[in-house]
């Protein structure tokens, strides 16, 4: 049996997401809540509300920035996981917008 690296990577990310959801809950719901919180915090300087996929983009920016400070493999793993999550959320947002 041959195992592809891409399949292993996918499995590892899925397990990490599942573990984090046990601790923190559904990431899509969390991104919605964080979008609301970020919008409230930044209300005086924003012209629009922050969207859930933009929360993911902000989280990726944080992880990318951290990776410039020093090497920690977890930052790169988290970056790729946030990328996956953000892609799924953004795709749903676009599909929902196209239906309206």
Secondary structure as the mmCIF struct_conf table of DSSP 4:
data_model
#
loop_
_struct_conf.conf_type_id
_struct_conf.id
_struct_conf.beg_label_comp_id
_struct_conf.beg_label_asym_id
_struct_conf.beg_label_seq_id
_struct_conf.end_label_comp_id
_struct_conf.end_label_asym_id
_struct_conf.end_label_seq_id
HELX_RH_AL_P HELX_RH_AL_P1 UNK A 5 UNK A 24
HELX_RH_AL_P HELX_RH_AL_P2 UNK A 27 UNK A 41
TURN_TY1_P TURN_TY1_P1 UNK A 42 UNK A 45
BEND BEND1 UNK A 47 UNK A 48
HELX_LH_PP_P HELX_LH_PP_P1 UNK A 49 UNK A 51
HELX_RH_AL_P HELX_RH_AL_P3 UNK A 52 UNK A 69
BEND BEND2 UNK A 70 UNK A 70
HELX_RH_AL_P HELX_RH_AL_P4 UNK A 73 UNK A 99
#
